[in-house]
Structures are given as structure tokens and as C-alpha cells.
């Protein structure tokens, strides 16, 4: 009896499997590269969005600050004139200046404390990058 199957190695089928595995690895590499680029683009978009919001807010605060400065100057002069009715003008101006020094010190302290709490790292991108790293360590779940 003769064998129905050839006894030698089957090279045609193995080549197809080799190309399939190489192709899969190539696709995985491309997907990881694309994923990384998308994460970088997401980080850029998040930072740009936050910077735009911060810029608009800062512009409005500058306008409000200028208006507030005018109010403060005029009210300070009014207080100096009011105090000068009961004491010398120099002492009245000194009292108003000391009051403003105290207000400035309190505002500086509070502002400094708030600036320390600012988080410059994009949160969403950080979370997705951690998820991606976890998936790379254990891709089957």
C-alpha cells in the first residue's frame, strides 16, 4: 500500500502561518504606534483646551482687576480724606497704607496656597496611558 500523504515536510502551509503571524505582529506594532500617537494628540488637545479656558478666564480677571484697582484707589483716597478730618493727613495716609499691606499679605498667602494645588498633568491622558500599559502587560485580560 502506498501512503496517501507525502512523507516530507509541508512547507506551503507553514509559510502561510509564518506570514500570518508576521502580519499579526506587524498590525499590532502599527496599532500600538497609532495608539501612542492618538494619546499624544489627546494630551495636546487637553492642554490646549485648558490653556484656552485659562486664557479667557485670565483676560476677564485682568479687566475686573483694573476696574477693582480704580475702585480701591478712589475709596482709599476717600478714606484718607475722611480720616484727615480727625488727624493729620500724613497719619491718615499711613493708616490706609498699613490696611492695604495687611490685605495684600492675606491675598498673597491665599493665592500661593491655591497655586500649590494646581495639577498641570492632563488627567484623562494619564488614566488612558495607565490602562494601555496595563493592557500591554496582560493583553488577554
C-alpha angles and dihedrals in degrees: 000000000000125000116256091212126055114253096222128088118286103236099169096063094042091053090054090052091047091052090047093053092045089049091050092049090048091051092048090051091049091047092050091048091049091047091052092049090049091051090051090049090049090052091049091049092049093049092046092049092049092045091052091051091047092049093052092046092047091051091053091046091052090053092047090046092054092049090046091049091056090050092048093049094049094044090047091053090047090052091048090052092046092050091045087067089069102029142016116298092239093056091045091053091047092053091050091048091051090050090053091047089056092048090048093051092050092048091048092052094048093044093050091051091051093048090055089059095056113116111208094183116099103243101202093049092047091052095048092046089054090049091049092050090050091050091050090054093048112016096169093063 
